[in-house]
Amino acid sequence: MQKYECIRGVVTSLGPIAVGDIISLPADEAINLIGNGQLKIAEQVVRVAEAPKVEHRDPVISRGPKRNGR
């Protein structure tokens, strides 16, 4: 079953659902509530641990001392 996040308070076949709750509902009921702007499909974030990329850059050469006080 698909997971849905409640974005407005709503009463479903499971009972009252608070804002921010993530629930599973039958598809036909979920479609009606999504259409009414009360539910949205819950985002399933998959995080992969990776080491940060190392950038090898050429060193910046600073300018030497100015001549003649300029």
Residue pairs with C-beta under 8 A, 6 or more apart in sequence:
1 24
1 25
1 26
2 24
2 25
2 27
2 30
2 41
3 22
3 23
3 24
3 41
3 42
3 44
4 22
4 23
4 24
4 25
4 30
4 33
4 34
4 39
4 40
4 41
4 42
5 20
5 21
5 22
5 39
5 40
5 41
5 42
5 43
6 17
6 18
6 19
6 20
6 21
6 22
6 23
6 38
6 39
7 19
7 37
7 38
7 39
7 40
8 19
8 37
8 38
9 16
9 17
9 18
9 19
9 38
10 16
10 17
10 33
10 38
10 39
11 17
12 23
12 25
12 29
12 33
13 25
13 26
13 29
14 23
14 25
17 23
22 42
25 33
25 39
30 39
33 39
34 40
34 41
